[in-house]
Amino acid sequence: MKLKQLFSLAGCVLLTACSSTFESEFKEGCRNFGGNRSFCSCSYNNVEKHYGEDRLKQIKAPSQFPEDWTDQVQHAGLACM
């Protein structure tokens, strides 16, 4: 359950961070929920492979997350374990 919360909440928290890029915000949100740098980098890389860099840069608010965002972030993190 804690892992699922990490993945679900990281997506929302990353948009409230003060970082200037989506990648750094994603990783910061992941680390804030207990992920280490290696895990968070791996998770981001997997999310980026799925959606593409350009698509991720377009996300400016939680309402812009793709429908399958939570599932994809969970799969991305699980692949890094």
C-alpha positions in Angstrom: 0.0 0.0 0.0 2.8 2.4 0.9 4.4 1.9 -2.5 1.1 2.6 -4.3 0.7 5.8 -2.3 4.3 6.8 -3.3 3.5 6.4 -7.0 0.1 8.0 -6.8 1.1 11.0 -4.7 4.4 11.7 -6.4 2.5 12.6 -9.5 0.5 15.3 -7.8 3.3 16.6 -5.5 5.7 17.0 -8.3 3.7 19.9 -9.7 3.9 21.9 -6.5 7.7 21.8 -6.2 9.7 24.8 -7.0 12.0 23.2 -9.6 12.1 24.5 -13.1 11.7 21.3 -15.0 9.2 18.5 -15.0 12.0 15.9 -14.5 13.4 17.6 -11.4 9.9 18.1 -10.0 9.1 14.4 -10.6 12.3 13.2 -8.9 11.9 15.6 -6.0 8.3 14.5 -5.4 9.5 10.9 -5.6 12.2 11.5 -3.0 9.8 13.4 -0.8 7.8 10.2 -0.6 10.8 8.0 0.3 12.4 7.0 -3.0 16.1 7.2 -3.3 17.9 9.0 -6.1 18.5 5.9 -8.1 14.9 4.6 -7.8 13.5 8.0 -8.7 15.7 8.5 -11.7 14.9 5.0 -13.0 11.2 5.7 -12.5 11.3 9.0 -14.4 13.3 7.4 -17.2 10.6 4.7 -17.6 7.8 7.3 -17.5 9.6 9.3 -20.1 10.1 6.3 -22.3 6.4 5.7 -22.2 5.1 9.2 -22.8 8.1 10.9 -24.5 10.0 14.0 -23.3 7.8 16.5 -25.3 4.5 15.1 -23.8 5.9 15.4 -20.2 7.0 19.0 -20.8 3.4 19.9 -21.8 2.0 18.9 -18.4 1.5 22.0 -16.3 -1.3 20.9 -13.9 -2.7 17.7 -12.5 -5.7 18.1 -14.9 -3.3 17.6 -17.8 -2.1 14.2 -16.6 -2.9 11.4 -19.1 -5.7 9.1 -18.1 -3.3 6.3 -17.4 -0.8 8.4 -15.5 -1.2 6.6 -12.1 -0.9 3.2 -13.7 2.1 4.1 -15.8 3.9 5.7 -12.8 3.3 2.6 -10.8 4.6 0.3 -13.6 7.6 2.5 -14.0 8.5 2.3 -10.4 7.9 -1.4 -10.1 10.2 -2.0 -13.0 13.0 -0.2 -11.0 12.7 -2.5 -8.0 
